[in-house]
Amino acid sequence: TRGDQQDLLLDPGTFSVDPDENTFDATKWKYTYYCRIYDLYNFPNIQGILLSIDDSTIDPYNPSCLSNRSGNGTGLIFGNLTLSPNSSLTVLGGSLQANQIYQFMVYMENRKNSSIQGTGYVFVTVQVTHPQLIAVGCVISTMCVPNLEFQLLNPTTQVALFTLCIGTCTNLESIKWNIYQGSDNSTSSNYTQWTLFNNTILYENIWFFCNFTATDQLFLNNLQISLWRFEVVYTFQSAISTSALNFIINQPPSNGSCSINPHNGTITTLFNITCPDWYDVDGIEDYSLYTWTTDISQRTIVAFSSEYNFQVRLPAGDNGTSLLNLVVYVRDLLNSITQVNISSVSVMKNSEIINDLIDKITNSSSTITNNPIIRLLSSGNQNIVGQMIIALSQELNQISSENLDKAISNGIPAVDISVSLLGSQRLQQISIPMNESALIDYNIELNSLANVRDYLVTFITDLLVTTSNSIILQSSSLVQLTQATNQLTRNTLMLVSNRCYELSAALYAMFEKISYEDAQSASNQLFQCASNILNGVNGPLQGRTDVLDLDYSQANAISTDYDTDLESEWSNLNLFSDGNDFSIETIEKNRNIYYQKQLANQINSQVTEMISLLTPSLNIHLNIGQKSIINTSQSFVSLETISIQSLKDRLVRQVENAQFHIPSDFILNTTSNSSISLRSRVDPLASFANFQNTNLSRSISLSIIDQNGNEVSFQAHQNNPIQMIIPRDPNVLIPSMYLQNVTSINSTINNLLFSYHYINTTSSLPISVHFEIHSLNRSLAYLFIYKFDQTPQLNSSINLIDGWTVFCPFNLTIDNIYRYFIDNQQTPGHQSLIFGIRELNSTEINNYCLNSSSINTSLPITDEPYDFTSNYELLIYTSGCYYLDENNNWKSDGLTVGPLTNLYETECLSTHLTSFAGGFIVLPAPINWSYVFANADFSKNKTVYLTMIITSIIYIILMIYARFKDKEDIEKLGVTPLADNNKSDHYYYQILVFTGQRTNAGTDSKVYFVLSGENDQTHTRLFADPHRKLFQRGGINSFIIAVPKSLGLLNYIRIWHDNSGEGSSASWFLKYIIVRDLQTLDKSYFISQQWFAVEKDDGRIERILPIASEAEMQEFSYVLSKKAYHSISDGHLWFSIFSR
């Protein structure tokens, strides 16, 4: 307080916290206040019974804090709220002595249950000077649990404190933290003696600023110290203010042990975990079991229980030894943990049960529920389900890995069937022909395992979420289940994405109440889950993993409303064609891609939301200079808190040489002047979005986040951009260089000055072009010229080029390759690039390569054709720099490909931050125009020219015929309003009439009908259209009928014709009719599948068709007709044309 004349308000009724309630209810409690003069006296008491602050009884040995009060009155004002009396206390100015320390205590007792109690303490220093008031508290409130005058501190987690300067805090010069260790001298005095902790320099993981963080290493390395004091000192120009929190180590559980029985088994064996005799003064909260094989950093939670004796099923141990390591975390009610290592056990996989499970799922066996694993999964117990999912997933992952290795060893390129893990080494390319049977075997195994994962995922997506352990267990199970990202069906991806989002939201809801270690463990798994599902959904779209049979069949299964839902995406073949290609293969392939893209957009949005939830869950624990890194084979995420000043010229390193180099000059759109957070990510595969050139790229991102958790806009200057390196998949296939046999071309005869090559540069987004040239004679020098969209020309009279360079031998790299690139700012708007190469003669070499003063000052120009003396090899590839916009589309504006780009990574220069990927395509061997020019005359190519001429004539004739037929087709299209509709009727039905495909199924007779419903029926109506011919064979005719009001639930349609058609055109084969209420969009089916003909079947030309039931719609004849119509008419292009 500022002087002894300031009133002091103690308000536990407002500032207390009840962990069992969302808000504190002050009316439920009784309040009693006590006070003592600290350092000198104990709390006033009579024979051990404490005297409250307002008690007039005098303790001769321990005077009252208010003994200095002069005049009448007690100097106290209690809160006089009727419902919560005494919930606050005001100590009036003049009641306390200046330059003295007081300790106040409030004792709270629940009005309904006196056994529920709470005690709070606060130190008050009365100073005559007027320093600013400094508040200090715990970032995670549950990490500071009061224990008398101390806060309990768990030695197994970090402590993070924040401070606030209250009032006008100008002229602040510095903020400093002091650490004290305490000794309890209660035998000789009534206060704790504090000594400055002088080993701070040994702990580089302690950070000082407005906030303070000390990691668990400070406490674990000084277990002999049980009392700690963290004091903040604010130094102003004219005053110094301090504030502090005192901590006492919360001793972890002790005196117990843990054991496991039996010591060997399989993944279905029930193991007993027993942890008896554990004691903690706060009580034991739970026991958590973690397992690992060889790398302890990969330990995975498999169970947690509040009972000391519990049963588990364990995943298989090490592949070679079957050994599995175990550790139990024994946690008390205040989150202090003791780790107990248990002796290793031998756990073998149960191949018989696993194979039985795979076979039954693959074959959709009805006896699958008899499998013991399925019975366990059906229990709904998250411990049991988590254990079985983890155990099964690890086995499936092992099988998948072996299947992948086998395929690669048979010549199947790894880059075509998988996405490399982060940090993995480049596999040696096997130069053997691809074994087709091996590819078939690989796909059979792939789809079998995908079906198993698709079946298993349903057991884990509806489990209860209770604690942070629950989140860690379930997310760990999902990560294991989705590890083989090439085996994730759309159903699996959708369910896992939804579940991981729900778990992220659950973590976000509790992140202010759990320890850093728990938040990090849960976030670690959820970030991996996000990366797995992104990888899984983008793999098929990027052509990196195979399309799964289950996805393909489900995408192309005939929709139940195929014939009637005219707005159905499934039925809209224009969505799925490739231009004019409407073949069944194209339609089915593109339909599957369409649904995959839809899911990819959904998952991308959901992952973005997940990351926004996970970031604050970690960020709240991080102080300036502190970093949290998640670095696994599935995902890399780094979250680091830094000062804004340290962002300048900062290098942010990721994995696989991925990095961002921030320039020294930039614009940061934030009002904060203290700290920001950097969140950087690397995912194994870039999103497909709208551009497939990114299919070999990793995805990297960097975001700047302010103290409120919002992303901050960053803008660099165009002349000083952000530099980033984007790695590619290490297994990218790099073909050998293409040999150019230029010595066989006589340039003199053809009067050629250069060897010309043509490449296609057409791209929807800008690309850069990179050239690698290897001369078989390293002593030669070359002139390189190029021109977009036309042939470059260079001689004494013509200079028609867009760029040039000279390759000199002294510029050769170690691999003897000349390199040149054209960046992506030059290529937009161009469809092709033609470049020319020629050798320099000895004079030119002397002038341009040996005489350094002449280098690059002028072009070496000649008019004399020059024959090559040596062949050379070429390799040309394109690259690009792209970022994801808010609509999940790749864009390239503001990005430039840098000169450090090579075959394995792309350098990008950008002025902003977001998610980035690099493009990469190795171009085929360029067209050698020098050879074309030398062999282009008609006499040498009569067959080629005649073939082209004849083909062109036939093409023109077919185009004219097709255009004529298209005009006929257009006449058949459209919906026909019936001519006898009444203009005053405004209730509409759509009637679709399906004529059969049988011979002479169409009719020219007039067709009439009556439509009847529960409320009304139409009068006799005629199907007619003056503009088109109706009821042709295999045709679908659509009509609009208007009626005065709704007919109600439809009963039947009576339909007939007048047999007025001539010859075979009199009869009619009707397949079925569908009526759609255009107001309610309800559909009714009327199935016929009969002739309306006097000479066929029963000779009837009039029938009453009742509304079809669900059973009738599933009958074989109807389904077969519908399937045949789809498969033949839509599936076979030529049949659909000529069957009309």
LOPAGU-421111 format. One line per 3 residues: number of its first residue (from 1); for each residue x, y, z of C-alpha. Coordinates in steps of 0.5 Angstrom, whole numbers, plus 500, padded with zeros to 3 digits. Each point is the difference from the previous one (the first is absolute). Layout:
<nuvos>
NUM) X/Y/Z  ...;
</nuvos>
This chain:
<nuvos>
1) 500/500/500  502/507/499  501/503/507;
4) 496/498/506  494/505/499  498/495/494;
7) 494/496/501  501/493/498  495/495/497;
10) 500/493/501  494/497/495  500/492/500;
13) 493/500/499  502/503/493  507/497/498;
16) 499/493/503  500/494/495  495/494/501;
19) 503/494/496  494/496/500  496/506/497;
22) 500/504/494  500/507/504  501/501/508;
25) 493/501/504  502/504/506  494/499/503;
28) 501/493/502  506/501/504  501/503/507;
31) 507/505/501  504/501/506  506/504/500;
34) 507/500/504  506/504/499  507/500/503;
37) 506/505/500  505/496/496  507/498/502;
40) 498/502/507  494/496/503  496/495/499;
43) 492/500/498  497/503/507  497/494/504;
46) 498/497/506  502/493/502  501/499/493;
49) 493/502/498  501/506/494  497/507/502;
52) 497/503/494  502/507/498  493/503/503;
55) 501/496/506  501/505/506  504/495/504;
58) 507/501/501  506/495/500  505/503/504;
61) 506/496/496  497/502/493  497/507/499;
64) 494/502/495  502/503/493  495/505/502;
67) 504/502/507  502/507/497  493/502/498;
70) 499/507/504  493/502/502  493/497/500;
73) 498/494/495  503/493/498  503/503/494;
76) 497/494/496  494/500/495  497/494/498;
79) 496/499/494  493/501/501  496/496/495;
82) 494/496/503  502/494/496  507/499/501;
85) 502/504/506  507/501/502  502/498/493;
88) 505/506/500  504/504/505  502/507/500;
91) 506/502/504  499/508/501  506/504/499;
94) 504/502/506  499/493/503  507/497/498;
97) 507/502/502  504/503/494  506/496/498;
100) 497/493/503  499/494/497  493/496/501;
103) 497/494/499  493/499/499  496/494/500;
106) 493/498/498  496/494/502  494/498/496;
109) 495/494/502  495/497/495  493/502/503;
112) 497/493/499  506/496/501  505/502/505;
115) 505/495/498  501/504/493  505/506/502;
118) 505/504/497  505/505/503  504/506/496;
121) 506/504/502  503/506/498  506/505/502;
124) 499/507/500  506/505/501  498/507/502;
127) 505/505/497  500/507/501  503/501/493;
130) 495/500/494  502/494/495  496/497/495;
133) 496/494/502  502/494/496  496/494/500;
136) 503/493/499  496/493/498  501/494/497;
139) 499/499/493  496/493/501  496/502/506;
142) 499/492/502  508/500/500  500/505/506;
145) 496/496/506  500/504/506  503/496/506;
148) 500/505/506  505/506/498  503/496/494;
151) 497/497/494  501/493/498  505/499/495;
154) 501/493/496  507/499/499  499/496/493;
157) 497/506/496  502/507/499  497/506/504;
160) 498/506/496  499/507/503  497/506/497;
163) 500/507/503  496/506/499  502/507/502;
166) 493/504/503  499/507/499  505/505/496;
169) 506/496/498  504/505/496  507/501/501;
172) 502/493/501  507/498/499  501/493/501;
175) 496/494/503  504/494/503  499/494/504;
178) 503/497/506  500/493/502  501/498/507;
181) 500/493/504  497/500/507  501/497/506;
184) 495/498/505  502/503/507  494/499/504;
187) 504/497/506  503/506/501  495/506/497;
190) 494/500/497  502/502/492  504/497/495;
193) 507/502/498  501/501/493  507/500/497;
196) 501/502/493  501/494/495  507/502/497;
199) 500/494/495  496/503/495  505/501/494;
202) 500/492/500  493/500/497  500/503/493;
205) 492/497/500  498/506/505  497/506/496;
208) 500/507/503  495/505/498  493/503/502;
211) 499/493/501  504/494/503  501/493/498;
214) 504/495/504  500/493/497  499/493/504;
217) 508/500/500  501/505/505  496/496/505;
220) 502/493/498  508/502/500  498/503/507;
223) 496/495/504  503/502/506  497/507/500;
226) 492/500/502  499/507/500  500/505/494;
229) 499/507/500  499/504/493  501/508/501;
232) 499/505/494  503/507/501  497/505/496;
235) 505/506/500  497/507/498  504/507/500;
238) 498/502/507  498/493/503  501/493/500;
241) 494/495/501  500/493/502  495/494/500;
244) 501/492/501  497/494/501  503/494/505;
247) 499/493/498  501/493/503  502/494/497;
250) 494/495/499  503/494/501  498/495/495;
253) 497/493/502  505/495/504  501/494/504;
256) 497/495/494  502/496/495  497/497/493;
259) 500/493/497  497/496/494  498/493/499;
262) 501/496/496  507/502/497  498/497/493;
265) 494/500/496  497/502/493  496/506/498;
268) 493/497/503  503/498/507  498/503/506;
271) 505/503/504  499/502/507  504/507/502;
274) 500/500/508  503/507/503  499/499/508;
277) 501/504/506  501/507/497  499/506/504;
280) 499/507/499  497/505/505  496/503/495;
283) 497/493/497  502/496/494  496/502/494;
286) 502/495/495  505/495/497  502/501/493;
289) 504/494/496  504/502/494  504/495/495;
292) 506/500/495  504/495/497  507/504/499;
295) 499/507/499  497/503/507  499/506/496;
298) 494/496/497  497/498/506  492/499/499;
301) 495/500/506  496/494/500  496/501/506;
304) 498/504/506  496/498/506  498/503/507;
307) 501/493/503  507/497/502  498/494/497;
310) 498/499/493  501/496/494  502/502/493;
313) 502/497/493  506/502/497  503/501/493;
316) 505/495/497  507/501/502  507/501/496;
319) 500/497/493  506/496/502  499/499/508;
322) 493/501/501  502/504/506  495/505/502;
325) 503/506/505  495/503/505  499/506/505;
328) 495/502/505  498/507/501  497/500/507;
331) 497/507/501  497/503/506  494/505/500;
334) 504/506/499  504/497/494  506/498/503;
337) 503/494/497  505/494/502  502/496/494;
340) 501/493/501  504/495/495  497/493/500;
343) 504/494/498  499/499/492  495/495/498;
346) 500/496/493  494/501/496  499/496/493;
349) 495/502/495  494/495/499  501/498/493;
352) 494/495/500  495/505/503  503/506/496;
355) 499/496/493  493/498/502  498/507/501;
358) 503/502/494  497/495/496  493/501/503;
361) 500/507/499  503/500/493  494/494/498;
364) 495/504/504  499/494/504  493/499/504;
367) 504/497/506  505/505/501  497/502/507;
370) 503/493/502  507/503/499  503/501/507;
373) 503/507/498  493/502/498  497/498/506;
376) 505/504/504  499/506/495  492/500/501;
379) 501/501/508  500/508/499  505/500/506;
382) 505/505/498  506/497/503  498/493/496;
385) 499/503/494  506/504/500  505/495/502;
388) 497/495/494  500/506/495  507/501/502;
391) 502/493/499  496/498/494  503/507/497;
394) 507/498/501  499/493/497  497/503/494;
397) 505/505/499  505/495/500  497/496/495;
400) 499/506/496  507/502/501  502/493/497;
403) 496/500/494  502/507/498  508/498/501;
406) 498/494/496  497/504/494  506/505/500;
409) 504/494/499  496/497/494  502/507/496;
412) 494/504/502  502/507/502  499/502/507;
415) 498/507/498  494/497/496  497/496/506;
418) 502/504/506  502/506/503  506/500/504;
421) 500/501/507  504/507/503  507/499/501;
424) 500/494/496  506/498/496  500/500/492;
427) 499/492/498  504/497/495  497/500/493;
430) 500/493/498  501/500/492  496/494/499;
433) 493/499/495  494/501/504  497/493/502;
436) 493/501/498  497/494/505  504/503/505;
439) 496/506/499  493/496/500  502/497/507;
442) 502/506/503  493/503/498  497/494/503;
445) 503/501/506  499/507/501  493/500/499;
448) 499/494/505  504/504/505  496/507/498;
451) 493/496/501  503/498/507  501/507/502;
454) 494/502/497  496/495/505  504/501/506;
457) 500/508/500  492/499/502  502/498/507;
460) 504/506/502  496/506/498  495/500/505;
463) 504/499/506  499/504/506  505/506/502;
466) 501/501/507  507/502/502  507/502/496;
469) 502/493/501  493/498/496  502/505/494;
472) 507/497/500  498/493/500  495/501/494;
475) 504/504/496  506/495/501  495/495/497;
478) 498/504/494  507/502/498  502/493/500;
481) 494/498/496  501/505/495  508/499/500;
484) 500/497/493  497/506/496  499/496/494;
487) 495/495/503  495/505/502  493/500/497;
490) 496/506/500  495/498/505  506/499/504;
493) 503/506/499  493/504/501  499/496/507;
496) 507/501/502  500/508/498  494/501/504;
499) 502/496/506  507/504/501  497/506/499;
502) 495/498/506  506/498/504  504/507/498;
505) 494/504/503  500/496/506  507/501/501;
508) 499/508/499  494/500/505  505/497/505;
511) 507/503/498  500/505/506  499/495/505;
514) 505/494/498  508/500/500  504/502/495;
517) 502/493/499  493/497/499  499/506/495;
520) 506/498/496  498/492/500  493/502/498;
523) 502/505/495  506/495/497  495/495/498;
526) 495/505/497  505/503/496  502/493/497;
529) 492/499/499  499/506/496  506/498/496;
532) 498/493/499  493/502/497  503/506/496;
535) 505/495/497  495/494/499  495/505/496;
538) 505/503/496  504/494/498  495/497/495;
541) 498/507/497  508/502/499  501/493/497;
544) 505/498/505  495/494/503  495/495/497;
547) 493/501/499  497/495/505  495/495/498;
550) 495/502/505  500/507/498  499/499/493;
553) 494/495/501  497/505/505  500/506/495;
556) 498/496/494  494/496/504  494/502/496;
559) 496/505/504  493/499/502  497/506/497;
562) 505/499/494  494/501/495  496/505/504;
565) 504/505/503  502/505/495  504/504/504;
568) 504/494/503  508/501/499  501/492/499;
571) 495/501/494  503/506/497  505/497/495;
574) 503/507/498  503/500/506  504/494/499;
577) 502/500/493  507/502/497  497/505/495;
580) 496/495/495  503/494/503  494/497/503;
583) 502/493/500  498/495/506  508/500/503;
586) 500/508/499  494/501/504  501/495/505;
589) 507/502/501  498/508/501  494/498/504;
592) 505/497/505  505/506/500  494/505/500;
595) 498/497/507  507/500/502  501/507/499;
598) 494/502/504  502/496/506  507/503/499;
601) 497/507/501  496/498/506  506/497/503;
604) 505/506/498  495/504/504  499/496/506;
607) 507/499/501  501/508/500  495/500/505;
610) 504/495/504  506/503/500  497/507/502;
613) 498/496/506  506/496/502  505/506/499;
616) 497/504/506  500/493/504  508/500/499;
619) 501/508/500  497/502/507  506/496/503;
622) 506/503/495  504/506/503  504/504/495;
625) 506/496/498  496/493/501  499/496/495;
628) 495/493/499  502/496/495  496/494/497;
631) 505/496/495  497/493/498  500/496/493;
634) 493/503/499  500/507/502  505/506/502;
637) 497/505/504  504/506/504  497/505/504;
640) 505/505/503  499/507/504  504/505/498;
643) 501/508/501  498/504/494  507/503/499;
646) 503/493/500  496/498/494  504/505/495;
649) 505/496/496  498/493/503  501/493/497;
652) 495/496/502  502/492/499  495/495/499;
655) 502/493/498  503/497/493  503/507/499;
658) 494/503/500  501/507/502  497/507/500;
661) 505/506/501  496/507/502  503/506/497;
664) 503/506/505  494/505/497  493/498/500;
667) 493/502/502  497/497/506  492/501/501;
670) 500/500/508  499/505/505  504/495/505;
673) 507/503/502  502/494/504  500/493/497;
676) 497/496/494  500/492/499  503/497/494;
679) 496/494/498  503/496/494  498/493/497;
682) 502/495/495  496/495/497  502/494/496;
685) 496/502/494  497/506/497  493/501/499;
688) 497/499/493  495/506/500  500/502/493;
691) 507/498/497  503/493/500  507/503/498;
694) 501/500/508  500/492/500  507/499/502;
697) 501/506/505  499/500/508  496/506/503;
700) 503/505/504  497/506/504  501/505/505;
703) 495/504/504  501/506/504  496/500/506;
706) 498/506/505  499/499/508  493/499/498;
709) 501/494/496  498/504/493  504/499/494;
712) 504/507/499  501/502/493  507/501/497;
715) 503/504/494  507/500/498  502/504/494;
718) 501/498/493  507/502/500  502/496/507;
721) 495/494/500  499/494/504  505/494/498;
724) 497/493/501  503/493/498  494/495/498;
727) 503/493/500  497/495/495  498/493/502;
730) 507/496/500  498/495/496  498/504/494;
733) 502/497/493  506/503/497  501/497/493;
736) 506/500/496  503/506/496  498/499/492;
739) 505/500/496  500/505/494  504/496/494;
742) 501/507/497  507/498/496  496/496/495;
745) 496/506/497  504/504/495  499/507/502;
748) 503/503/494  496/496/495  493/503/503;
751) 503/506/502  499/500/507  503/504/505;
754) 497/497/507  498/493/502  492/502/502;
757) 496/497/505  493/501/501  496/499/507;
760) 493/501/502  499/505/505  492/500/501;
763) 498/500/507  494/503/504  505/503/505;
766) 507/503/499  506/496/499  507/501/500;
769) 504/496/495  507/497/502  505/497/495;
772) 506/495/502  505/499/494  506/495/500;
775) 505/500/495  503/494/498  507/504/499;
778) 500/505/507  505/504/496  495/503/495;
781) 496/507/501  493/501/498  496/506/498;
784) 492/499/503  495/504/497  492/499/501;
787) 494/503/497  492/499/502  495/498/495;
790) 505/500/494  507/498/498  505/505/502;
793) 505/503/495  507/503/501  505/502/495;
796) 503/506/497  493/503/498  495/497/504;
799) 499/500/508  494/497/502  501/497/506;
802) 497/501/507  506/498/504  507/497/500;
805) 506/497/504  507/497/498  502/494/504;
808) 508/500/501  504/494/503  502/504/506;
811) 493/500/502  499/493/500  498/497/507;
814) 502/493/503  496/496/496  502/504/493;
817) 493/502/499  498/507/497  494/503/503;
820) 495/506/498  493/501/502  495/505/498;
823) 495/502/506  493/500/500  499/508/499;
826) 502/499/493  496/494/498  493/502/501;
829) 496/501/494  504/496/495  499/493/498;
832) 506/497/498  508/502/500  505/498/495;
835) 507/501/501  507/499/496  507/498/502;
838) 506/500/496  507/499/502  505/506/500;
841) 506/500/496  507/501/503  500/507/498;
844) 493/501/504  503/496/506  506/504/500;
847) 496/507/500  494/497/505  503/495/504;
850) 507/502/501  500/507/500  496/502/506;
853) 499/507/498  496/498/494  495/496/503;
856) 493/501/499  501/507/497  498/498/493;
859) 497/494/497  504/495/496  497/501/493;
862) 502/496/493  497/499/494  504/494/498;
865) 496/493/501  505/496/505  499/492/501;
868) 501/497/507  506/497/502  497/496/506;
871) 493/498/502  497/502/507  494/498/504;
874) 494/504/503  495/500/506  495/505/500;
877) 495/501/506  495/505/502  499/502/507;
880) 495/505/503  498/504/507  493/500/502;
883) 496/501/506  493/498/503  495/506/500;
886) 494/500/504  496/496/495  505/494/500;
889) 503/502/494  507/500/497  502/507/498;
892) 507/503/498  499/508/500  506/503/504;
895) 504/494/500  507/499/496  504/494/499;
898) 507/501/503  506/498/497  502/495/505;
901) 494/495/497  503/493/498  497/493/499;
904) 499/499/507  497/507/503  497/506/498;
907) 502/507/502  495/505/501  500/507/501;
910) 493/503/503  498/507/503  495/496/504;
913) 499/494/505  495/494/499  500/493/498;
916) 505/499/494  502/494/495  505/499/494;
919) 498/498/493  504/495/497  500/496/493;
922) 506/497/496  498/502/493  501/494/494;
925) 505/501/496  499/506/496  499/500/492;
928) 506/501/496  498/505/495  507/500/497;
931) 498/493/498  493/501/498  502/506/495;
934) 506/495/497  494/495/498  494/504/499;
937) 499/500/493  494/496/496  505/495/496;
940) 502/497/507  494/499/503  494/499/495;
943) 497/495/504  499/504/506  498/506/496;
946) 494/496/497  498/497/506  499/507/503;
949) 496/502/494  495/494/500  499/500/508;
952) 499/508/499  494/499/495  497/494/503;
955) 500/504/507  497/506/496  494/495/497;
958) 499/497/507  499/507/504  495/502/495;
961) 496/494/501  501/500/507  497/508/500;
964) 494/497/496  499/495/505  501/505/506;
967) 494/504/498  496/495/500  502/498/507;
970) 498/507/502  493/499/497  499/494/505;
973) 502/504/506  496/504/505  494/500/504;
976) 493/500/497  494/504/503  494/496/498;
979) 496/504/495  493/499/504  503/503/507;
982) 495/506/502  503/506/502  497/501/506;
985) 503/494/503  506/501/504  502/493/503;
988) 505/496/496  502/493/499  506/498/496;
991) 499/493/496  506/496/497  498/495/495;
994) 505/495/499  499/496/493  504/493/500;
997) 506/498/495  496/494/497  500/500/493;
1000) 494/504/497  499/502/508  498/507/497;
1003) 493/503/498  497/505/496  493/499/503;
1006) 497/505/504  501/499/508  495/502/505;
1009) 500/499/508  496/502/506  504/501/506;
1012) 496/498/507  502/502/507  497/500/507;
1015) 497/507/499  498/500/493  501/498/493;
1018) 502/503/493  495/500/494  502/496/494;
1021) 507/503/498  504/499/493  507/500/500;
1024) 502/504/494  506/505/497  499/503/494;
1027) 508/502/499  503/493/501  498/492/499;
1030) 498/497/507  501/493/502  506/498/496;
1033) 503/493/502  505/501/506  497/507/501;
1036) 499/504/506  494/505/499  499/506/506;
1039) 493/503/500  497/505/505  493/500/502;
1042) 496/505/504  494/499/504  496/504/505;
1045) 502/497/506  505/494/503  497/494/498;
1048) 503/497/507  503/494/501  500/496/493;
1051) 497/494/499  500/498/493  501/502/492;
1054) 495/498/495  504/500/493  498/498/493;
1057) 501/501/493  495/500/494  504/496/495;
1060) 500/505/495  507/499/498  502/496/493;
1063) 503/493/500  505/499/506  499/507/502;
1066) 493/499/503  503/495/506  504/503/506;
1069) 504/497/505  500/504/507  505/499/505;
1072) 498/505/506  497/506/501  503/505/506;
1075) 496/506/502  503/505/504  496/505/505;
1078) 504/507/498  497/503/506  502/495/505;
1081) 505/496/496  497/494/502  501/494/494;
1084) 495/494/499  502/494/495  495/497/496;
1087) 504/493/497  497/497/493  505/496/497;
1090) 495/498/495  497/501/493  494/504/498;
1093) 499/496/493  494/496/498  505/495/496;
1096) 504/499/506  500/497/507  493/501/503;
1099) 497/504/494  499/506/505  501/507/498;
1102) 497/503/506  503/499/507  499/502/507;
1105) 507/501/504  500/500/507  505/504/504;
1108) 506/496/501  502/498/507  507/499/503;
1111) 500/493/499  498/500/493  505/506/498;
1114) 506/495/503  497/494/495  505/497/496;
1117) 497/502/493  499/507/502  507/501/503;
1120) 503/496/494  497/504/495  502/506/503;
1123) 507/498/501  500/497/493  498/507/497;
1126) 506/504/504  505/495/498  498/499/493;
1129) 497/507/498  505/504/504  506/495/500;
1132) 501/499/493  501/506/496  499/497/493;
1135) 494/496/502  497/506/503  501/504/493;
1138) 497/494/495  495/497/505  496/506/499;
</nuvos>
